[in-house]
């Protein structure tokens, strides 16, 4: 086990000297190899009369190639270890800076010094204290991951050095010194370590930050499944990994369909027919994801680049796709805008009957419209925010209830844990702190409520058509900003609030309007917003208001966008 002080004391200059010495030894071996090539020609002239000399020569060649393999491994180990130490020191410096900015300090024994333990600033709210506790946990996760990586680097170096000392680095029976050195080099390479087992988003991010550039390239190219669904990894890297995995996903889904079809053909049972339909729905889900993520031509076919690969849609990231056999329904998460750099990020979680194969396209479209409206509001209402950007995430990363599951909060609690990790991952993946808003609709607001109770780094929350948020205490949501609710007239789900914790009844939650409204622009012109309330017609028609919150040019959509843009003062109160 290493400690932080040990990492700081590692002698990079010494590694450089060792690398230079080993390079000189490799050069000497290569010169010997050239001489051996010439000797081999002479040996051929001697022929069978020199069999004894030949055996001696072969022994020399074998000894030289074995030595070249050992030295090649050590040379590669030296270079890779130096790169790993540099990456680890950089990661430690970043964590130390983050700790200092939050009144902590990283100690050499891998603990944190907490300034607040001696001098707590006055007038700190409970929400700020809770956010600080979350930061403390994050810092400890990051320090723990750095220590783990340091230990892995030491253990890897010791294993390769031991193998070289015991002549266990194989030359694969090569008779060429240069080739043997290359073979040994491959065995001395420091392969990228796997992500931390069941790591929190901060630990996952620290693992990624602690890798060398070569190790990250290896993960992207050879192990994309390591990071595709790993919270805490930058969105661009997750997306490229998930897009690269779609062909593998296709093969898996086709296998599930074929297996379910064969079983149904054999039994003809209704249960096996249902299993077949679920497998077919996963295939349709994959089709939907590909339509959303890749450019299409006028004939509806995918546009191919010069390399023959499909061209991704600009400004979109596939942050998760899971259609594995363990899942009843496929799940997916798509971002519109750059989650890695946007000043304002919103995450939209839908509810009852939501599925990737039927509803992801609509949710992505709604997220895109909200993102555009938030950007428009920043440009028109907030001159001080000029240049700020917005990204919105369509989150179908949990299995929403389809039938009687909606009568229980079990799926919301399970989904809430997944959503909490995702939200925390956005925060952990960035060196700065974006304005993060969680938006939950219907059963998705209950899922969002459970997620926020885990502590996520979310600033503001919007609950729409909510049947309850899992608590009647605003402080339990652990948000650093404000919570808002939207409940359209005629929305029976919101009126019933079957799960308790009705956001309209929670002290401190702001009730925003869903009625028609005129909004005055900064230049004095009026913008007429439509209502999402429905008080006439059949019960079914009136209940339609439950699905209208994202409708374009409505007060509901305008109010969501204002909260997401961080300018709630322009929102219309009820």
KOLMISE-748813 format. One record per residue (C-alpha): residue number from 1; residue in three letters; y, z, x. Coordinates in steps of 0.25 Angstrom, whole numbers. Layout:
<pts>
PT:k:r:py:pz:px
PT:NUM:ALA:Y:Z:X;
...
</pts>
This chain:
<pts>
PT:k:r:py:pz:px
PT:1:UNK:0:0:0;
PT:2:UNK:14:-4:5;
PT:3:UNK:27:3:2;
PT:4:UNK:41:-3:0;
PT:5:UNK:45:2:14;
PT:6:UNK:33:-5:20;
PT:7:UNK:37:-18:14;
PT:8:UNK:51:-17:20;
PT:9:UNK:45:-13:33;
PT:10:UNK:36:-26:34;
PT:11:UNK:40:-33:47;
PT:12:UNK:43:-47:43;
PT:13:UNK:48:-51:58;
PT:14:UNK:34:-46:63;
PT:15:UNK:27:-55:53;
PT:16:UNK:36:-66:58;
PT:17:UNK:31:-63:73;
PT:18:UNK:17:-63:68;
PT:19:UNK:18:-76:61;
PT:20:UNK:24:-82:74;
PT:21:UNK:13:-77:82;
PT:22:UNK:2:-82:73;
PT:23:UNK:9:-96:72;
PT:24:UNK:8:-96:87;
PT:25:UNK:-6:-93:87;
PT:26:UNK:-9:-104:76;
PT:27:UNK:-2:-114:85;
PT:28:UNK:-10:-110:97;
PT:29:UNK:-23:-112:88;
PT:30:UNK:-18:-126:84;
PT:31:UNK:-16:-130:98;
PT:32:UNK:-30:-126:101;
PT:33:UNK:-35:-134:89;
PT:34:UNK:-28:-146:95;
PT:35:UNK:-36:-144:108;
PT:36:UNK:-48:-142:101;
PT:37:UNK:-47:-155:94;
PT:38:UNK:-46:-162:107;
PT:39:UNK:-58:-154:112;
PT:40:UNK:-65:-158:100;
PT:41:UNK:-63:-173:104;
PT:42:UNK:-68:-170:118;
PT:43:UNK:-80:-162:113;
PT:44:UNK:-84:-174:105;
PT:45:UNK:-85:-182:117;
PT:46:UNK:-94:-172:124;
PT:47:UNK:-104:-174:112;
PT:48:UNK:-117:-167:112;
PT:49:UNK:-117:-164:126;
PT:50:UNK:-107:-153:124;
PT:51:UNK:-114:-146:112;
PT:52:UNK:-112:-132:119;
PT:53:UNK:-97:-135:121;
PT:54:UNK:-96:-140:107;
PT:55:UNK:-102:-127:101;
PT:56:UNK:-92:-119:110;
PT:57:UNK:-81:-128:105;
PT:58:UNK:-85:-126:90;
PT:59:UNK:-84:-111:93;
PT:60:UNK:-70:-112:99;
PT:61:UNK:-66:-120:87;
PT:62:UNK:-72:-110:77;
PT:63:UNK:-65:-99:84;
PT:64:UNK:-52:-106:84;
PT:65:UNK:-52:-110:69;
PT:66:UNK:-56:-96:65;
PT:67:UNK:-44:-91:73;
PT:68:UNK:-35:-101:67;
PT:69:UNK:-39:-97:53;
PT:70:UNK:-37:-82:56;
PT:71:UNK:-23:-85:63;
PT:72:UNK:-20:-95:51;
PT:73:UNK:-22:-83:41;
PT:74:UNK:-14:-73:49;
PT:75:UNK:-3:-83:50;
PT:76:UNK:-2:-86:36;
PT:77:UNK:-4:-71:32;
PT:78:UNK:8:-68:41;
PT:79:UNK:17:-79:35;
PT:80:UNK:13:-75:21;
PT:81:UNK:14:-60:23;
PT:82:UNK:28:-62:29;
PT:83:UNK:32:-70:16;
PT:84:UNK:26:-59:7;
PT:85:UNK:33:-48:14;
PT:86:UNK:46:-56:13;
PT:87:UNK:44:-58:-2;
PT:88:UNK:40:-43:-4;
PT:89:UNK:53:-39:3;
PT:90:UNK:61:-48:-5;
PT:91:UNK:55:-42:-18;
PT:92:UNK:57:-28:-13;
PT:93:UNK:71:-31:-10;
PT:94:UNK:73:-36:-25;
PT:95:UNK:66:-24:-31;
PT:96:UNK:75:-15:-22;
PT:97:UNK:88:-22:-27;
PT:98:UNK:83:-21:-42;
PT:99:UNK:80:-6:-40;
PT:100:UNK:94:-4:-33;
PT:101:UNK:101:-11:-44;
PT:102:UNK:95:-1:-54;
PT:103:UNK:97:11:-46;
PT:104:UNK:83:12:-40;
PT:105:UNK:78:11:-26;
PT:106:UNK:65:6:-21;
PT:107:UNK:59:17:-11;
PT:108:UNK:50:14:1;
PT:109:UNK:39:22:-7;
PT:110:UNK:39:12:-18;
PT:111:UNK:46:21:-28;
PT:112:UNK:60:20:-34;
PT:113:UNK:72:29:-32;
PT:114:UNK:79:30:-45;
PT:115:UNK:94:33:-44;
PT:116:UNK:95:38:-58;
PT:117:UNK:86:49:-55;
PT:118:UNK:98:55:-47;
PT:119:UNK:110:49:-53;
PT:120:UNK:108:43:-67;
PT:121:UNK:120:35:-72;
PT:122:UNK:127:40:-84;
PT:123:UNK:127:34:-98;
PT:124:UNK:113:27:-97;
PT:125:UNK:107:23:-110;
PT:126:UNK:92:26:-113;
PT:127:UNK:90:10:-113;
PT:128:UNK:96:9:-99;
PT:129:UNK:87:21:-94;
PT:130:UNK:75:14:-100;
PT:131:UNK:79:1:-94;
PT:132:UNK:80:8:-80;
PT:133:UNK:66:14:-82;
PT:134:UNK:61:0:-84;
PT:135:UNK:68:-4:-72;
PT:136:UNK:61:7:-64;
PT:137:UNK:48:3:-69;
PT:138:UNK:51:-11:-65;
PT:139:UNK:55:-7:-51;
PT:140:UNK:43:1:-49;
PT:141:UNK:34:-11:-53;
PT:142:UNK:41:-20:-43;
PT:143:UNK:40:-10:-32;
PT:144:UNK:25:-8:-35;
PT:145:UNK:23:-23:-35;
PT:146:UNK:30:-24:-21;
PT:147:UNK:21:-14:-16;
PT:148:UNK:9:-21:-22;
PT:149:UNK:13:-34:-15;
PT:150:UNK:15:-27:-2;
PT:151:UNK:2:-21:-2;
PT:152:UNK:-5:-34:-5;
PT:153:UNK:3:-41:6;
PT:154:UNK:-2:-30:16;
PT:155:UNK:-17:-31:10;
PT:156:UNK:-17:-46:11;
PT:157:UNK:-12:-46:25;
PT:158:UNK:-22:-36:30;
PT:159:UNK:-33:-44:23;
PT:160:UNK:-30:-57:30;
PT:161:UNK:-27:-50:43;
PT:162:UNK:-41:-43:43;
PT:163:UNK:-48:-56:39;
PT:164:UNK:-41:-63:51;
PT:165:UNK:-45:-52:60;
PT:166:UNK:-59:-53:56;
PT:167:UNK:-60:-68:57;
PT:168:UNK:-62:-69:42;
PT:169:UNK:-52:-80:40;
PT:170:UNK:-60:-93:38;
PT:171:UNK:-57:-106:45;
PT:172:UNK:-67:-113:35;
PT:173:UNK:-74:-119:46;
PT:174:UNK:-62:-127:50;
PT:175:UNK:-63:-133:64;
PT:176:UNK:-48:-136:64;
PT:177:UNK:-39:-125:69;
PT:178:UNK:-27:-129:61;
PT:179:UNK:-35:-130:48;
PT:180:UNK:-42:-117:51;
PT:181:UNK:-28:-110:53;
PT:182:UNK:-24:-116:39;
PT:183:UNK:-37:-111:33;
PT:184:UNK:-34:-97:38;
PT:185:UNK:-19:-98:34;
PT:186:UNK:-24:-100:19;
PT:187:UNK:-32:-87:20;
PT:188:UNK:-21:-80:26;
PT:189:UNK:-11:-84:14;
PT:190:UNK:-5:-72:6;
PT:191:UNK:-9:-77:-8;
PT:192:UNK:-1:-73:-20;
PT:193:UNK:-6:-60:-25;
PT:194:UNK:-8:-59:-40;
PT:195:UNK:2:-52:-49;
PT:196:UNK:1:-37:-51;
PT:197:UNK:-10:-34:-61;
PT:198:UNK:-3:-30:-75;
PT:199:UNK:10:-30:-68;
PT:200:UNK:23:-27:-75;
PT:201:UNK:33:-38:-75;
PT:202:UNK:41:-32:-64;
PT:203:UNK:29:-31:-55;
PT:204:UNK:25:-45:-59;
PT:205:UNK:39:-50:-55;
PT:206:UNK:38:-42:-42;
PT:207:UNK:25:-48:-39;
PT:208:UNK:31:-62:-40;
PT:209:UNK:43:-58:-32;
PT:210:UNK:35:-53:-21;
PT:211:UNK:27:-66:-19;
PT:212:UNK:31:-76:-8;
PT:213:UNK:35:-90:-12;
PT:214:UNK:22:-96:-8;
PT:215:UNK:14:-85:-17;
PT:216:UNK:23:-88:-29;
PT:217:UNK:20:-103:-27;
PT:218:UNK:5:-100:-26;
PT:219:UNK:6:-92:-40;
PT:220:UNK:14:-103:-47;
PT:221:UNK:4:-114:-42;
PT:222:UNK:-10:-107:-41;
PT:223:UNK:-8:-94:-50;
PT:224:UNK:2:-98:-61;
PT:225:UNK:-6:-89:-71;
PT:226:UNK:-2:-77:-63;
PT:227:UNK:12:-78:-68;
PT:228:UNK:13:-86:-81;
PT:229:UNK:12:-74:-90;
PT:230:UNK:17:-64:-80;
PT:231:UNK:29:-56:-84;
PT:232:UNK:39:-54:-73;
PT:233:UNK:38:-68:-67;
PT:234:UNK:50:-77:-68;
PT:235:UNK:50:-86:-80;
PT:236:UNK:50:-99:-72;
PT:237:UNK:38:-95:-64;
PT:238:UNK:30:-91:-76;
PT:239:UNK:33:-104:-83;
PT:240:UNK:29:-113:-72;
PT:241:UNK:16:-105:-71;
PT:242:UNK:13:-106:-86;
PT:243:UNK:16:-121:-87;
PT:244:UNK:7:-123:-75;
PT:245:UNK:-4:-115:-83;
PT:246:UNK:-3:-123:-96;
PT:247:UNK:-15:-132:-92;
PT:248:UNK:-23:-120:-89;
PT:249:UNK:-19:-114:-102;
PT:250:UNK:-23:-128:-109;
PT:251:UNK:-37:-127:-103;
PT:252:UNK:-39:-113:-107;
PT:253:UNK:-34:-116:-122;
PT:254:UNK:-43:-128:-123;
PT:255:UNK:-55:-120:-118;
PT:256:UNK:-52:-109:-129;
PT:257:UNK:-51:-121:-139;
PT:258:UNK:-64:-127:-135;
PT:259:UNK:-71:-114:-135;
PT:260:UNK:-66:-110:-149;
PT:261:UNK:-69:-124:-154;
PT:262:UNK:-83:-123:-149;
PT:263:UNK:-85:-109:-155;
PT:264:UNK:-79:-114:-169;
PT:265:UNK:-88:-126:-169;
PT:266:UNK:-100:-117:-167;
PT:267:UNK:-97:-106:-177;
PT:268:UNK:-87:-112:-187;
PT:269:UNK:-82:-98:-190;
PT:270:UNK:-68:-95:-195;
PT:271:UNK:-66:-85:-183;
PT:272:UNK:-70:-96:-173;
PT:273:UNK:-61:-106:-180;
PT:274:UNK:-49:-96:-179;
PT:275:UNK:-52:-95:-164;
PT:276:UNK:-52:-110:-162;
PT:277:UNK:-38:-110:-170;
PT:278:UNK:-33:-100:-160;
PT:279:UNK:-37:-108:-148;
PT:280:UNK:-31:-120:-154;
PT:281:UNK:-18:-112:-156;
PT:282:UNK:-18:-109:-142;
PT:283:UNK:-19:-124:-138;
PT:284:UNK:-7:-127:-148;
PT:285:UNK:0:-115:-141;
PT:286:UNK:-1:-122:-128;
PT:287:UNK:3:-135:-134;
PT:288:UNK:16:-128:-139;
PT:289:UNK:19:-122:-126;
PT:290:UNK:18:-135:-118;
PT:291:UNK:27:-142:-129;
PT:292:UNK:37:-132:-126;
PT:293:UNK:36:-131:-111;
PT:294:UNK:35:-146:-107;
PT:295:UNK:44:-158:-109;
PT:296:UNK:40:-169:-119;
PT:297:UNK:44:-183:-120;
PT:298:UNK:48:-191:-132;
PT:299:UNK:33:-194:-136;
PT:300:UNK:30:-179:-136;
PT:301:UNK:22:-180:-123;
PT:302:UNK:25:-171:-111;
PT:303:UNK:34:-176:-101;
PT:304:UNK:28:-177:-87;
PT:305:UNK:35:-175:-74;
PT:306:UNK:33:-183:-61;
PT:307:UNK:22:-174:-57;
PT:308:UNK:15:-177:-70;
PT:309:UNK:17:-163:-76;
PT:310:UNK:24:-159:-89;
PT:311:UNK:39:-156:-88;
PT:312:UNK:42:-142:-93;
PT:313:UNK:54:-141:-103;
PT:314:UNK:66:-136:-95;
PT:315:UNK:71:-122:-98;
PT:316:UNK:58:-117:-103;
PT:317:UNK:48:-107:-97;
PT:318:UNK:34:-104:-101;
PT:319:UNK:33:-89:-99;
PT:320:UNK:19:-87:-104;
PT:321:UNK:8:-94:-111;
PT:322:UNK:-5:-88:-114;
PT:323:UNK:-17:-94:-122;
PT:324:UNK:-28:-87:-115;
PT:325:UNK:-41:-84:-123;
PT:326:UNK:-37:-70:-124;
PT:327:UNK:-25:-73:-133;
PT:328:UNK:-27:-76:-147;
PT:329:UNK:-14:-84:-148;
PT:330:UNK:-7:-91:-136;
PT:331:UNK:6:-84:-131;
PT:332:UNK:18:-91:-124;
PT:333:UNK:32:-88:-119;
PT:334:UNK:43:-98:-117;
PT:335:UNK:57:-96:-112;
PT:336:UNK:69:-105:-115;
PT:337:UNK:78:-104:-103;
PT:338:UNK:77:-98:-89;
PT:339:UNK:72:-84:-91;
PT:340:UNK:73:-81:-76;
PT:341:UNK:88:-84:-76;
PT:342:UNK:94:-82:-90;
PT:343:UNK:104:-72:-92;
PT:344:UNK:99:-69:-106;
PT:345:UNK:84:-70:-110;
PT:346:UNK:78:-68:-124;
PT:347:UNK:63:-67:-128;
PT:348:UNK:59:-70:-142;
PT:349:UNK:47:-65:-148;
PT:350:UNK:42:-70:-161;
PT:351:UNK:32:-63:-171;
PT:352:UNK:22:-65:-182;
PT:353:UNK:14:-78:-182;
PT:354:UNK:21:-83:-169;
PT:355:UNK:12:-91:-161;
PT:356:UNK:14:-101:-149;
PT:357:UNK:7:-112:-155;
PT:358:UNK:16:-112:-168;
PT:359:UNK:29:-105:-164;
PT:360:UNK:32:-105:-149;
PT:361:UNK:40:-118:-151;
PT:362:UNK:49:-112:-161;
PT:363:UNK:51:-99:-154;
PT:364:UNK:54:-107:-141;
PT:365:UNK:64:-116:-149;
PT:366:UNK:70:-103:-155;
PT:367:UNK:72:-97:-141;
PT:368:UNK:78:-109:-136;
PT:369:UNK:88:-109:-148;
PT:370:UNK:92:-95:-145;
PT:371:UNK:93:-97:-131;
PT:372:UNK:103:-109:-133;
PT:373:UNK:111:-101:-143;
PT:374:UNK:112:-89:-134;
PT:375:UNK:117:-98:-123;
PT:376:UNK:127:-104:-133;
PT:377:UNK:132:-90:-137;
PT:378:UNK:134:-86:-122;
PT:379:UNK:142:-99:-119;
PT:380:UNK:151:-97:-132;
PT:381:UNK:152:-82:-134;
PT:382:UNK:151:-76:-120;
PT:383:UNK:160:-83:-109;
PT:384:UNK:156:-72:-99;
PT:385:UNK:141:-76:-101;
PT:386:UNK:144:-91:-96;
PT:387:UNK:132:-96:-88;
PT:388:UNK:122:-86:-94;
PT:389:UNK:109:-91:-99;
PT:390:UNK:99:-88:-109;
PT:391:UNK:84:-89:-110;
PT:392:UNK:75:-87:-122;
PT:393:UNK:60:-84:-122;
PT:394:UNK:50:-88:-134;
PT:395:UNK:40:-76:-132;
PT:396:UNK:27:-79:-139;
PT:397:UNK:20:-70:-128;
PT:398:UNK:12:-61:-138;
PT:399:UNK:3:-64:-149;
PT:400:UNK:11:-62:-162;
PT:401:UNK:3:-58:-174;
PT:402:UNK:-2:-69:-183;
PT:403:UNK:-8:-62:-195;
PT:404:UNK:-10:-47:-198;
PT:405:UNK:-6:-44:-184;
PT:406:UNK:8:-43:-189;
PT:407:UNK:5:-31:-197;
PT:408:UNK:3:-23:-184;
PT:409:UNK:12:-21:-172;
PT:410:UNK:0:-22:-162;
PT:411:UNK:3:-36:-158;
PT:412:UNK:18:-33:-157;
PT:413:UNK:15:-21:-147;
PT:414:UNK:5:-30:-139;
PT:415:UNK:15:-42:-139;
PT:416:UNK:26:-32:-136;
PT:417:UNK:20:-28:-123;
PT:418:UNK:19:-42:-118;
PT:419:UNK:33:-45:-123;
PT:420:UNK:38:-33:-115;
PT:421:UNK:32:-38:-102;
PT:422:UNK:38:-51:-104;
PT:423:UNK:52:-46:-107;
PT:424:UNK:51:-36:-95;
PT:425:UNK:46:-48:-87;
PT:426:UNK:58:-56:-89;
PT:427:UNK:67:-45:-84;
PT:428:UNK:57:-42:-72;
PT:429:UNK:57:-57:-68;
PT:430:UNK:72:-58:-65;
PT:431:UNK:80:-51:-55;
PT:432:UNK:92:-50:-65;
PT:433:UNK:92:-44:-78;
PT:434:UNK:93:-54:-90;
PT:435:UNK:98:-51:-104;
PT:436:UNK:85:-50:-111;
PT:437:UNK:83:-51:-126;
PT:438:UNK:70:-49:-134;
PT:439:UNK:70:-56:-147;
PT:440:UNK:59:-52:-157;
PT:441:UNK:56:-59:-170;
PT:442:UNK:48:-53:-181;
PT:443:UNK:35:-47:-176;
PT:444:UNK:40:-51:-162;
PT:445:UNK:52:-41:-164;
PT:446:UNK:41:-30:-165;
PT:447:UNK:34:-36:-152;
PT:448:UNK:48:-36:-146;
PT:449:UNK:51:-22:-150;
PT:450:UNK:38:-17:-143;
PT:451:UNK:41:-25:-131;
PT:452:UNK:54:-19:-129;
PT:453:UNK:49:-5:-130;
PT:454:UNK:41:-7:-117;
PT:455:UNK:54:-9:-110;
PT:456:UNK:57:-24:-106;
PT:457:UNK:71:-25:-100;
PT:458:UNK:76:-32:-113;
PT:459:UNK:91:-30:-116;
PT:460:UNK:92:-34:-131;
PT:461:UNK:82:-36:-142;
PT:462:UNK:83:-44:-155;
PT:463:UNK:73:-41:-167;
PT:464:UNK:72:-52:-178;
PT:465:UNK:65:-51:-191;
PT:466:UNK:59:-38:-185;
PT:467:UNK:47:-30:-192;
PT:468:UNK:50:-19:-182;
PT:469:UNK:52:-17:-167;
PT:470:UNK:42:-6:-165;
PT:471:UNK:52:5:-163;
PT:472:UNK:64:11:-171;
PT:473:UNK:71:15:-158;
PT:474:UNK:80:6:-151;
PT:475:UNK:79:13:-138;
PT:476:UNK:64:11:-138;
PT:477:UNK:66:-4:-136;
PT:478:UNK:72:-2:-122;
PT:479:UNK:82:-13:-123;
PT:480:UNK:95:-12:-114;
PT:481:UNK:103:-19:-124;
PT:482:UNK:103:-20:-139;
PT:483:UNK:93:-23:-151;
PT:484:UNK:96:-33:-162;
PT:485:UNK:89:-36:-175;
PT:486:UNK:89:-48:-184;
PT:487:UNK:83:-47:-198;
PT:488:UNK:86:-59:-208;
PT:489:UNK:87:-56:-223;
PT:490:UNK:74:-60:-230;
PT:491:UNK:66:-57:-217;
PT:492:UNK:55:-48:-223;
PT:493:UNK:49:-45:-209;
PT:494:UNK:62:-39:-205;
PT:495:UNK:64:-31:-218;
PT:496:UNK:50:-25:-218;
PT:497:UNK:50:-20:-203;
PT:498:UNK:36:-17:-204;
PT:499:UNK:34:-12:-190;
PT:500:UNK:45:-2:-190;
PT:501:UNK:57:-2:-180;
PT:502:UNK:65:-11:-189;
PT:503:UNK:76:-15:-179;
PT:504:UNK:86:-15:-190;
PT:505:UNK:84:0:-192;
PT:506:UNK:84:3:-177;
PT:507:UNK:97:10:-173;
PT:508:UNK:105:2:-163;
PT:509:UNK:98:-12:-166;
PT:510:UNK:109:-22:-170;
PT:511:UNK:107:-30:-183;
PT:512:UNK:111:-44:-182;
PT:513:UNK:114:-54:-193;
PT:514:UNK:105:-65:-198;
PT:515:UNK:115:-69:-209;
PT:516:UNK:124:-81:-209;
PT:517:UNK:136:-79:-200;
PT:518:UNK:148:-86:-194;
PT:519:UNK:150:-84:-179;
PT:520:UNK:164:-87:-173;
PT:521:UNK:163:-94:-160;
PT:522:UNK:172:-90:-148;
PT:523:UNK:181:-103:-151;
PT:524:UNK:182:-98:-166;
PT:525:UNK:173:-108:-172;
PT:526:UNK:162:-103:-182;
PT:527:UNK:147:-104:-181;
PT:528:UNK:140:-102:-194;
PT:529:UNK:126:-95:-192;
PT:530:UNK:115:-96:-203;
PT:531:UNK:108:-84:-209;
PT:532:UNK:93:-82:-208;
PT:533:UNK:93:-73:-220;
PT:534:UNK:84:-78:-232;
PT:535:UNK:86:-70:-245;
PT:536:UNK:82:-81:-255;
PT:537:UNK:69:-89:-258;
PT:538:UNK:55:-84:-258;
PT:539:UNK:50:-72:-249;
PT:540:UNK:44:-83:-240;
PT:541:UNK:58:-90:-239;
PT:542:UNK:65:-77:-237;
PT:543:UNK:55:-72:-226;
PT:544:UNK:59:-85:-219;
PT:545:UNK:71:-78:-213;
PT:546:UNK:61:-70:-204;
PT:547:UNK:59:-83:-196;
PT:548:UNK:74:-88:-195;
PT:549:UNK:79:-79:-184;
PT:550:UNK:79:-90:-174;
PT:551:UNK:85:-101:-183;
PT:552:UNK:96:-109:-177;
PT:553:UNK:111:-106:-181;
PT:554:UNK:108:-93:-188;
PT:555:UNK:114:-79:-186;
PT:556:UNK:101:-74:-182;
PT:557:UNK:99:-84:-170;
PT:558:UNK:114:-82:-166;
PT:559:UNK:112:-67:-165;
PT:560:UNK:99:-68:-157;
PT:561:UNK:106:-77:-147;
PT:562:UNK:118:-68:-146;
PT:563:UNK:109:-56:-142;
PT:564:UNK:101:-65:-132;
PT:565:UNK:114:-70:-126;
PT:566:UNK:119:-55:-124;
PT:567:UNK:131:-57:-133;
PT:568:UNK:127:-49:-145;
PT:569:UNK:141:-47:-149;
PT:570:UNK:142:-61:-155;
PT:571:UNK:130:-58:-164;
PT:572:UNK:132:-57:-179;
PT:573:UNK:128:-43:-184;
PT:574:UNK:122:-40:-197;
</pts>
